[in-house]
Amino acid sequence: MEPNIASPAALIGDPGRAAMLQLLMDGRAHPAGALAWAAGLTAQAASNHLARLVDGGLVTVEREGRHRYYRLANAEVAHALEALAVLAAPVRSLEQPRSPKARALRDGRCCYGHLAGRLGIAVADGLVDRGLIVPADDKLYAVTASGRAWFEDLGLDLASLRSKRGAARQCLDWTERRHHLAGPLGVALLSRMADLAWIDADKASRAVRLTALGRQELLARLGVDLEAVEGREAA
């Protein structure tokens, strides 16, 4: 019997639920009030939508005292949302003058725990150009011997990063239409970059900003010069 894809598709298809799911793409747990505000819904409407998402297996809820916090059920939900974003018609505002929020999300954002946007693409390109990871079959990246040494020098334990779907995966970026690094390795790299103060995460959105120290380190370690890229695009 074929799986009933109509059920999750119907859940995602509602604009209010889709807006809440997109906020949850940052990989964090959010209270219903924050999700209601992001989706432009009343508290009661958001509660009803969240109940349906939980019943449909797309979202899980965690209780802390009297409070409830919601997050995506698993990485598969995030992959489905990212794939749908790629299938959607290109957003014209991305090529025109954009709001600061939209511009920040395109420049760098958290995609279910890993780095996306222009910053994510630049990091993935730098890793590939230096021969640290190599595109492989089934939308995976193979980590080379020099790559293992590079990541371990950064403080990552690759032996602990295991997944049935592969520790390093290619994720098609919905704004850039190119691949960035996902999977457990991508998640660990983003977390380590935050620990090293290379990036700052916007608490109110999925936006991620590269710090001055981060610019220096990415240039030294990966040859990534984001200032040059931004300069060419502004010209």
N, C-alpha and C positions, 0 to 999 in steps of 0.2 A: 504494500500500500504506500502510495506517495505521501510525503509529509504535507500537511496543510499549511502552505506558506501564506494563505490568505489571512490567517489569524494574526500573526505578528505584523504583517503588512498593514492591516486595518488599524492596529494599535499605533504604529508609527505614523500612519497617514494623517491623523488628526493634528492640525497646526499647533494646538496648545501642548499636546503630549510631545510632539516633535521638538518644540522649543525647550521643554524640560529635559528631554533626552540629550539634546545638544549641549546643554549646560553640564550634564553629568559626564560628558566626554572628557572632562578634566581628570577623571579617575578618583575624585574625592567624593565623600558623602555630604549631602546638603540637606538642610531642613526643608520642610514643605513650604514654609514662608518664603524662603529665598527662591525656590523653584517657581512658586506662584508669581512672585514679582518679575522674574525673568521672562515668564510666558505671558504676562499681562492678564493673569487670571485672578478671580476672587479666591479666597482661602478655601471655600467650600468646593468650588469647581476643581481647583488643583487637587484637593483631597480625593475627589471622585476619580479623577484621571490617574492619580498615583495608585489608587487601589486597583484599577484595571491593569496598569502596567505591572504591578506586583503579581496579580493573579495570572497574567499572561507570561510570566517568567522573564520579562525584560529588565525588571528592576527588583532589587532586594531592599528590605528595610531593616535598620538596626535601631534598637531601643536603648536609650540612655536615660534612666529615670522616667520622667514624664515626656521626654522629647523623642522624636523619631527622625532618623536620618536615612536618606535614600541614596543609593548608588546603583550603577549599572550591574546587572547580574553577573556578567562575565565579559571576557575579552571578545567573545564571538559577537555579542551585541554591538560592541564598539566597532568591530570590523564591518558589520552590516551597515551601520550608520555612516561610516566613512565611505563605503562603496556606493551607497545611495547618493551621498554628496557629490561624488565624482560623476555619477550618471546624470545628476541634475544639470539643467542648462547653466552655462557659465554666468556668474553674477557680474553684470555690467559695471556695477560700482567698483569692482576690484580694479578695473582698468581706467577709471575716472577718478577725479579727486574724491577722497573718501573721508569719512569721519575718523577722528583719532582712534576710536574703539575698533573700527573695521580695519584700519591701517595696522594697528598693533597686533590684531589676530592674524593678519596675513604675514607680518614680519616674523612672528614667532608665537607659538602656542603649544599648549599641552594637549596631546591626542591620546587619551586614556593612559597617561603615565609616561609616554615618550614624546620626543621633541618633533614638532611639525612646523609647517610654514617655511618661509625662506631660510630661516635659521636652521631648521631641521634638514632641509635640502642641502644647504652649504656644508653642514657637518658630515652628512652621508657622502657627499661628493668628495670631501677632503679625505675621508677614510678610504674610499675606493681609489682615489688618485694616488694615495701613499701606499697602496697595496696592503692595507690592513684588513679590509674585508673585500670579498669578491662576490658579485652577483651569481647566484646558483639557481638550479631548477626549483620549481614549486614555490616561486616568490620568496626564496630564502637568500641569506648572505652567508658565505663560508668565511670564518675567521681564520686568517693565515697565521703562521708561526710568529711573524713579526707583529701581527695584530694582537695576538695573545700577550706578547710582551708589552705592547703599548697600553693595552687596557689594564694589565696587572700593574704597570708602573703608575697608572692613574689611581690605583687602589681598588680595582674591581676583581672579584674572585670568579673567574669564568667557570670553574668547575661546579660552582653552586647554581649556575644559571641553566636550568634544564627545562625543556618543554616538549611535549609530544609533537607540537607543530614547529619546533625549531627555536633555538635560543635567539637567533638573529633573523628577522623577517623584513621583507620589503613591503612597505605600506604606501599605496598610491595617494599622494597628497591632493586633497580636493581643490585647493586654491592654486597650486603650482602645476598639477598634472604630471608630477614626477615622483619618484620614490624617495622616501626617507626611511630611517632605521627604526624598526619596531621590534616587538618581542621582548623577552626578559632582558636581553642585552640593552635594547633601547631604553627600557624603563630604568635599568640600573645606571646607565650613562646620564640620563636626565637628572636622576637623584644625586649622583655624584657631582654633577656640574653645579647643582644648587648648594650642596654642602661646601664646595670650594668657592662659593660666591662668584661664580662665573655668570650666573643668571639670577634675575629677580622675577618671581612669579606674582602676577596681579591677583590678589585675594578675591576680587569681585568678578573675575572673568577667567578665561583660559589663557589669556595673553602671558607671554614670557618675554622678558627684556634682557638682552645681553649687556653685562656690565663692562666697564672699562677694562677691568682685569680679565674678563672673559674674552674680550677682543684681542688682548695681548697674547693670551694663552692659546687661543685657536689659531692665531697667525703663526706663533712659534711652533706649535705641535702639529698642525695640519695644513699650514699654508693658506688658511682661510682668511681672506681680507674682505670683510663685509663692507667696510667703508668704501672700497674701490667699486664693489658691486652697486652699492647705493648711489655712488656718484655717477656711474654710467647710466643708471635708470633715471636719475634726475635730469640728466643732460638732454 
